[in-house]
Amino acid sequence: MFDRPDSGERAILVHLTLKAHHEDLLELEELAKSAGTNPVHVVTGSRKSPDAKYFVGTGKLDEIKSAVEAHSADIVLFNHALSPSQERNLEGFLGVRVVDRNGLILDIFAQRAQSFEGKLQVELAQLKHLSTRLVRGWTHLERQKGGIGMRGPGETQLETDRRLIAVRIKQIQKRLEKVDKQRHQGRSKRKKSEILSVSLVGYTNAGKSTLFNRLTGASAYAADQLFATLDPTLRECRLPNNTNVVLADTVGFIRHLPHELVASFKSTLQEASEADLLLHVIDVNSENRDGIIKEVNQVLGDIGADKIKCIEVFNKVDLLPEGHARIDRDAMGEPVRVWISAETDIGIDLLLKVLAELCSSAKNRLKCYLRPDQGELRAKLFTCAKIIDEHINDSGGSDLIIEIDNKYLGLLNTIETEELV
């Protein structure tokens, strides 16, 4: 983006307690390690509001400079979002690379992306992030191009770079639209085949991939690090009642996930937003468990998945002093939470039991009596329900035996129905 010192691995972490924003220092350390750096020192402090020029005050700036020199650090990682000018000013003063929280997350995503789609999504997020830094980051290039063969129609180098980035963003978005259509077709086929879809969601490093492997027998990459999974993986899972569901392992969420990533990973996150059931995997040992649950629920709301039935899966109970598996139910007897350990197989049988219970109750077998003038409703039933039997009655209407999901029961409010066992 602009002349910057070479990056390295020895990192100074900077964490401020601000009145308006609260970040987690432990999370910054995990992000730094996941990015491949070695945190050698942490600088903490508090301010009412960030400084416009350096984000930190002059005293704290000198402290960071001293820490960089004392530890021979190569990079300074901020647990906050910095403006382009703040990044540039800090690098000019400190003489080392400065990366903010959003840039750090983007870097981890770039390392983790394996599939063609994942790499495109990361590149799109990075370009959107970069485009906001061209305004002040490239001031040394704001001049007319000169020389034979280099004279354009009065376009500065900065304008050229902006245009090239905009063109590349459009190219990536078109490719991702094709991928999105393919995913949509896959989801449509699964719905027509009446296989329910279950998505694993939750905070990064909660154990989703480990649970996914345990339930499906797959070998998806699982590691004790943030954002081990970027590309969604789909596998069938056999339940105790001999029915199959499609299980999806999705990208982990994190506090204040950069907007560029939420937008870029839209097609990936749709696996969660269009699922029939969500399993919210939670690290039961997390110090900020309630806050993390709130953050995940907020992201689910952002992607339109907050109305889908969700079961909380409290994972890693084997690390609790008296950890044991159990099912928590509400006043109506509906399961709301399952306590398990995906690593040691504790409680997996209970989770499968809950899945079988919910997936079997999602289907209703009914006999429906349609009048001759209800042809439009009959057509709708053929698209959203399984028609087991049909015959024309004496009045010219249709008698149907169907299996239908709970979410479509509202269609039957205007007709006579009979529940079948």
C-alpha positions as CSV (number, residue, x, y, z in Angstrom):
1,M,0.0,0.0,0.0
2,F,2.9,2.3,0.8
3,D,6.6,2.1,1.8
4,R,6.5,-0.2,4.8
5,P,9.2,-2.0,6.8
6,D,9.5,-5.7,6.3
7,S,7.3,-7.8,8.6
8,G,8.6,-10.5,10.8
9,E,7.5,-12.8,13.7
10,R,8.4,-11.1,17.0
11,A,5.3,-9.1,17.9
12,I,4.4,-6.4,20.4
13,L,0.7,-6.5,21.3
14,V,-1.1,-3.3,22.1
15,H,-4.4,-3.4,24.0
16,L,-6.2,-0.3,25.2
17,T,-9.4,-0.2,27.3
18,L,-11.6,2.3,25.7
19,K,-14.9,3.7,27.0
20,A,-16.8,2.9,23.8
21,H,-15.2,-0.4,22.8
22,H,-14.2,-3.4,24.8
23,E,-11.9,-6.0,23.2
24,D,-10.4,-9.2,24.7
25,L,-6.7,-9.3,25.3
26,L,-6.6,-13.1,25.5
27,E,-8.3,-13.1,22.1
28,L,-5.6,-10.9,20.6
29,E,-2.9,-13.3,21.9
30,E,-4.7,-16.2,20.2
31,L,-5.1,-14.2,17.0
32,A,-1.4,-13.3,17.0
33,K,-0.3,-17.0,17.5
34,S,-2.8,-18.2,14.8
35,A,-1.2,-15.7,12.4
36,G,2.2,-17.3,13.0
37,T,3.8,-14.5,15.1
38,N,5.5,-14.8,18.5
39,P,4.1,-12.3,21.0
40,V,7.1,-11.1,23.1
41,H,5.5,-8.2,25.0
42,V,2.1,-6.7,25.8
43,V,1.5,-3.0,26.2
44,T,-1.8,-2.2,27.9
45,G,-3.5,1.1,28.8
46,S,-6.8,3.0,28.9
47,R,-8.2,6.1,27.2
48,K,-11.6,7.7,27.0
49,S,-11.2,8.0,23.2
50,P,-8.5,7.2,20.6
51,D,-5.9,9.8,19.6
52,A,-6.6,11.1,16.1
53,K,-3.0,10.8,15.0
54,Y,-1.5,7.8,16.7
55,F,-4.6,6.2,18.4
56,V,-2.5,6.1,21.6
57,G,-1.2,9.0,23.6
58,T,2.4,10.3,23.4
59,G,3.5,8.6,26.6
60,K,2.1,5.2,25.5
61,L,3.7,5.7,22.1
62,D,7.1,6.1,23.7
63,E,6.4,2.9,25.8
64,I,5.7,1.0,22.6
65,K,8.8,2.3,20.9
66,S,10.9,1.3,23.9
67,A,9.3,-2.2,23.9
68,V,10.0,-2.6,20.2
69,E,13.7,-1.7,20.7
70,A,14.1,-3.8,23.9
71,H,12.6,-6.9,22.4
72,S,13.9,-6.4,18.8
73,A,10.3,-6.7,17.6
74,D,9.4,-6.9,13.9
75,I,5.7,-6.0,14.1
76,V,3.2,-4.3,16.4
77,L,-0.3,-5.7,16.6
78,F,-3.1,-3.5,17.7
79,N,-6.3,-5.0,19.2
80,H,-8.3,-2.3,17.6
81,A,-9.3,-1.0,14.1
82,L,-6.9,1.7,13.0
83,S,-7.5,4.3,10.3
84,P,-5.0,4.3,7.3
85,S,-3.4,7.6,8.6
86,Q,-2.9,6.2,12.1
87,E,-1.3,3.0,10.7
88,R,1.1,5.1,8.6
89,N,1.9,7.5,11.4
90,L,2.6,4.7,13.8
91,E,4.9,2.9,11.3
92,G,6.8,6.2,10.7
93,F,7.4,6.7,14.4
94,L,8.0,3.0,15.4
95,G,10.0,2.0,12.3
96,V,8.3,-1.5,12.2
97,R,5.2,-2.9,10.6
98,V,1.9,-2.0,12.3
99,V,-1.2,-4.2,11.8
100,D,-4.6,-3.6,13.3
101,R,-7.2,-6.2,14.4
102,N,-9.0,-6.3,11.1
103,G,-5.8,-6.7,9.1
104,L,-4.7,-9.5,11.4
105,I,-7.9,-11.4,10.9
106,L,-7.7,-10.9,7.2
107,D,-4.1,-12.3,7.2
108,I,-5.2,-15.4,9.1
109,F,-8.0,-15.9,6.6
110,A,-5.5,-15.6,3.8
111,Q,-3.4,-18.4,5.4
112,R,-6.3,-20.7,6.0
113,A,-8.1,-20.5,2.6
114,Q,-7.8,-23.7,0.7
115,S,-10.6,-24.0,-1.8
116,F,-10.9,-21.8,-5.0
117,E,-14.0,-20.2,-3.5
118,G,-12.3,-19.5,-0.1
119,K,-9.3,-17.9,-1.8
120,L,-11.7,-15.6,-3.9
121,Q,-13.6,-14.6,-0.8
122,V,-10.4,-13.7,1.1
123,E,-9.1,-11.8,-1.9
124,L,-12.4,-9.8,-2.1
125,A,-12.2,-9.0,1.6
126,Q,-8.6,-7.9,1.3
127,L,-9.3,-5.7,-1.7
128,K,-12.2,-4.0,0.0
129,H,-9.9,-3.4,3.0
130,L,-7.1,-2.1,0.8
131,S,-9.4,0.2,-1.1
132,T,-10.1,2.2,2.1
133,R,-6.4,2.6,2.6
134,L,-5.6,4.1,-0.9
135,V,-6.9,7.5,0.1
136,R,-4.0,8.4,2.3
137,G,-1.8,5.4,1.9
138,W,-0.6,6.2,-1.6
139,T,-0.2,10.0,-1.4
140,H,3.4,9.7,-2.8
141,L,1.9,8.3,-6.0
142,E,-0.6,11.1,-6.5
143,R,1.0,12.6,-9.6
144,Q,0.5,12.3,-13.4
145,K,2.1,9.4,-15.1
146,G,4.8,10.5,-17.5
147,G,7.2,9.2,-20.1
148,I,6.7,7.7,-23.6
149,G,3.9,5.2,-23.6
150,M,2.8,6.2,-20.0
151,R,0.8,9.3,-20.7
152,G,-2.8,8.6,-20.0
153,P,-5.9,10.8,-20.2
154,G,-4.9,12.9,-17.1
155,E,-5.2,9.9,-14.8
156,T,-3.0,9.9,-11.6
157,Q,-1.4,6.7,-10.4
158,L,-3.7,6.7,-7.4
159,E,-6.8,6.9,-9.7
160,T,-5.3,4.0,-11.8
161,D,-4.9,1.8,-8.7
162,R,-8.4,2.6,-7.5
163,R,-9.8,1.7,-10.9
164,L,-7.8,-1.6,-11.1
165,I,-9.0,-2.6,-7.7
166,A,-12.6,-1.8,-8.5
167,V,-12.3,-3.9,-11.7
168,R,-10.8,-6.8,-9.8
169,I,-13.5,-6.6,-7.1
170,K,-16.2,-6.8,-9.8
171,Q,-14.5,-9.8,-11.4
172,I,-14.4,-11.7,-8.1
173,Q,-18.0,-10.8,-7.3
174,K,-19.1,-12.2,-10.6
175,R,-17.3,-15.5,-10.0
176,L,-18.7,-15.7,-6.4
177,E,-22.2,-15.1,-7.8
178,K,-21.7,-18.3,-9.9
179,V,-20.5,-20.2,-6.9
180,D,-23.5,-18.9,-4.9
181,K,-25.9,-20.2,-7.7
182,Q,-24.2,-23.6,-7.5
183,R,-24.6,-23.7,-3.7
184,H,-28.2,-22.6,-4.0
185,Q,-28.9,-25.4,-6.5
186,G,-27.3,-27.9,-4.1
187,R,-29.5,-26.7,-1.3
188,S,-32.6,-26.8,-3.5
189,K,-31.8,-30.4,-4.4
190,R,-31.4,-31.4,-0.8
191,K,-34.7,-29.8,0.1
192,K,-36.5,-31.6,-2.7
193,S,-34.9,-34.9,-1.5
194,E,-36.3,-34.0,1.9
195,I,-33.0,-34.4,3.7
196,L,-32.9,-31.9,6.5
197,S,-29.8,-29.7,6.8
198,V,-28.1,-29.0,10.1
199,S,-25.3,-26.3,10.4
200,L,-22.7,-26.1,13.1
201,V,-22.2,-22.5,14.1
202,G,-20.3,-20.8,16.9
203,Y,-17.3,-18.8,18.0
204,T,-14.0,-19.7,16.4
205,N,-12.1,-22.5,18.1
206,A,-15.2,-23.8,19.9
207,G,-14.7,-27.3,18.5
208,K,-17.1,-27.3,15.6
209,S,-14.8,-29.3,13.2
210,T,-13.9,-31.9,15.9
211,L,-17.7,-32.4,16.5
212,F,-18.3,-32.5,12.7
213,N,-15.7,-35.3,12.4
214,R,-17.2,-37.2,15.3
215,L,-20.7,-37.1,14.0
216,T,-20.0,-37.8,10.3
217,G,-16.7,-39.8,10.4
218,A,-15.1,-37.2,8.1
219,S,-11.6,-36.0,8.4
220,A,-12.1,-32.2,8.2
221,Y,-9.1,-30.2,9.4
222,A,-9.4,-29.5,13.1
223,A,-6.8,-27.7,15.2
224,D,-6.6,-25.7,18.4
225,Q,-6.3,-22.4,16.6
226,L,-8.6,-19.6,15.5
227,F,-10.2,-20.0,12.1
228,A,-9.0,-23.5,11.4
229,T,-12.1,-23.9,9.1
230,L,-12.8,-21.4,6.3
231,D,-14.4,-23.6,3.6
232,P,-17.8,-25.1,4.5
233,T,-17.8,-28.9,4.4
234,L,-21.0,-31.0,3.9
235,R,-21.4,-34.6,5.0
236,E,-24.4,-36.9,5.7
237,C,-25.0,-38.0,9.2
238,R,-26.9,-41.1,10.2
239,L,-29.3,-40.7,13.2
240,P,-30.5,-43.4,15.6
241,N,-33.9,-43.4,14.0
242,N,-32.3,-44.4,10.7
243,T,-32.8,-41.1,9.0
244,N,-30.1,-39.0,7.4
245,V,-29.4,-35.3,7.8
246,V,-26.8,-33.2,6.0
247,L,-24.3,-31.6,8.4
248,A,-22.4,-28.4,7.5
249,D,-19.2,-27.3,9.2
250,T,-19.0,-23.5,8.8
251,V,-16.5,-20.7,9.4
252,G,-16.2,-19.6,13.0
253,F,-17.4,-16.2,14.2
254,I,-15.5,-13.7,16.2
255,R,-16.1,-10.4,18.1
256,H,-16.4,-7.5,15.7
257,L,-15.9,-9.6,12.6
258,P,-14.7,-7.2,9.9
259,H,-17.6,-6.1,7.6
260,E,-15.5,-6.9,4.6
261,L,-15.4,-10.6,5.7
262,V,-19.1,-10.8,6.5
263,A,-19.9,-9.5,3.0
264,S,-17.3,-11.6,1.2
265,F,-18.3,-14.8,2.9
266,K,-22.0,-14.4,2.2
267,S,-22.3,-17.6,0.2
268,T,-20.5,-19.6,2.9
269,L,-22.6,-18.1,5.7
270,Q,-25.8,-19.0,3.7
271,E,-25.2,-22.6,4.7
272,A,-26.2,-21.4,8.2
273,S,-28.9,-19.0,7.2
274,E,-30.8,-21.6,5.1
275,A,-30.4,-24.6,7.4
276,D,-33.3,-26.3,9.0
277,L,-31.6,-26.5,12.4
278,L,-28.5,-24.8,14.0
279,L,-26.2,-26.4,16.5
280,H,-24.5,-23.5,18.3
281,V,-21.2,-25.0,19.6
282,I,-19.9,-23.3,22.7
283,D,-16.6,-23.7,24.6
284,V,-18.0,-24.3,28.1
285,N,-14.6,-23.4,29.6
286,S,-14.4,-19.9,28.0
287,E,-13.9,-17.1,30.5
288,N,-16.3,-14.9,28.6
289,R,-18.9,-17.6,27.7
290,D,-22.0,-15.4,28.0
291,G,-20.4,-12.6,26.0
292,I,-19.3,-15.0,23.2
293,I,-22.9,-16.4,23.0
294,K,-24.2,-12.9,22.6
295,E,-21.6,-12.1,19.8
296,V,-22.5,-15.3,17.9
297,N,-26.3,-14.5,18.2
298,Q,-25.6,-11.0,16.9
299,V,-23.8,-12.4,13.8
300,L,-26.6,-14.9,13.2
301,G,-29.0,-11.9,13.2
302,D,-26.7,-10.1,10.7
303,I,-26.9,-13.0,8.2
304,G,-30.7,-13.6,8.8
305,A,-30.3,-16.9,10.7
306,D,-31.7,-15.7,14.0
307,K,-35.2,-17.2,13.4
308,I,-33.9,-20.7,12.8
309,K,-34.4,-23.2,15.6
310,C,-31.1,-23.4,17.5
311,I,-29.7,-25.9,20.0
312,E,-26.8,-24.9,22.2
313,V,-24.1,-27.5,22.4
314,F,-21.8,-26.9,25.4
315,N,-18.6,-28.6,24.3
316,K,-15.4,-29.6,26.2
317,V,-17.2,-30.7,29.4
318,D,-14.3,-33.2,29.9
319,L,-12.2,-30.1,31.0
320,L,-14.7,-29.2,33.8
321,P,-14.0,-30.5,37.4
322,E,-17.3,-32.4,37.4
323,G,-18.0,-32.5,33.7
324,H,-20.7,-34.9,32.6
325,A,-23.1,-35.2,29.6
326,R,-26.7,-34.2,29.9
327,I,-29.7,-32.7,28.0
328,D,-31.3,-29.5,29.3
329,R,-35.0,-29.0,28.4
330,D,-37.4,-26.1,28.7
331,A,-40.8,-26.1,30.5
332,M,-42.4,-27.7,27.5
333,G,-39.9,-30.6,27.4
334,E,-38.2,-29.3,24.3
335,P,-34.4,-29.8,24.2
336,V,-32.5,-26.5,24.4
337,R,-28.9,-27.5,25.4
338,V,-26.7,-30.6,25.2
339,W,-23.5,-30.9,27.3
340,I,-20.8,-33.0,25.4
341,S,-17.1,-33.4,24.7
342,A,-16.5,-33.9,21.0
343,E,-12.8,-34.8,21.7
344,T,-13.5,-37.7,24.1
345,D,-16.9,-38.8,22.7
346,I,-18.8,-37.9,25.9
347,G,-22.4,-37.1,25.3
348,I,-22.3,-37.7,21.5
349,D,-25.1,-40.3,21.9
350,L,-27.3,-37.7,23.6
351,L,-26.7,-35.2,20.9
352,L,-27.6,-37.7,18.2
353,K,-30.7,-38.6,20.2
354,V,-31.8,-34.9,20.3
355,L,-31.1,-34.6,16.6
356,A,-33.3,-37.6,15.9
357,E,-36.0,-36.2,18.1
358,L,-36.0,-32.8,16.5
359,C,-35.7,-34.1,12.9
360,S,-38.5,-36.6,13.3
361,S,-40.8,-34.1,14.9
362,A,-40.2,-31.7,12.1
363,K,-42.3,-33.9,9.8
364,N,-46.1,-34.2,10.1
365,R,-48.1,-36.9,8.4
366,L,-51.6,-35.6,7.6
367,K,-54.6,-36.4,5.5
368,C,-55.9,-33.2,3.7
369,Y,-59.3,-32.7,2.1
370,L,-59.1,-30.1,-0.7
371,R,-62.1,-28.6,-2.4
372,P,-62.2,-28.4,-6.2
373,D,-61.5,-24.6,-6.1
374,Q,-58.3,-25.1,-4.1
375,G,-56.0,-26.1,-7.0
376,E,-53.5,-23.3,-6.2
377,L,-53.0,-24.7,-2.7
378,R,-52.7,-28.2,-4.1
379,A,-49.8,-27.0,-6.4
380,K,-48.1,-25.4,-3.4
381,L,-48.3,-28.6,-1.4
382,F,-46.6,-30.5,-4.3
383,T,-43.6,-28.1,-4.0
384,C,-43.2,-28.0,-0.2
385,A,-44.5,-31.4,1.0
386,K,-44.1,-35.0,0.2
387,I,-47.2,-36.4,-1.4
388,I,-47.7,-40.0,-0.3
389,D,-51.1,-40.6,-1.8
390,E,-53.8,-38.7,-3.7
391,H,-57.2,-39.5,-5.1
392,I,-60.2,-37.5,-6.4
393,N,-63.2,-37.5,-4.0
394,D,-66.9,-37.5,-4.9
395,S,-67.2,-33.7,-4.9
396,G,-64.3,-33.3,-7.5
397,G,-61.7,-32.2,-4.9
398,S,-58.5,-34.0,-3.8
399,D,-57.9,-36.2,-0.8
400,L,-54.1,-36.1,-0.1
401,I,-51.9,-37.9,2.4
402,I,-48.8,-35.8,2.9
403,E,-45.7,-35.4,5.0
404,I,-45.0,-31.7,5.7
405,D,-42.5,-29.7,7.8
406,N,-43.7,-27.7,10.8
407,K,-42.7,-24.4,9.0
408,Y,-45.3,-25.1,6.2
409,L,-48.2,-26.0,8.5
410,G,-49.7,-22.5,8.1
411,L,-50.7,-23.4,4.5
412,L,-53.2,-25.8,5.9
413,N,-55.2,-23.3,8.0
414,T,-58.0,-23.0,5.4
415,I,-58.6,-26.7,4.9
416,E,-59.8,-29.8,6.8
417,T,-57.0,-32.1,7.9
418,E,-56.6,-35.3,9.9
419,E,-53.4,-36.3,11.7
420,L,-52.1,-39.7,10.9
421,V,-49.8,-41.8,13.0
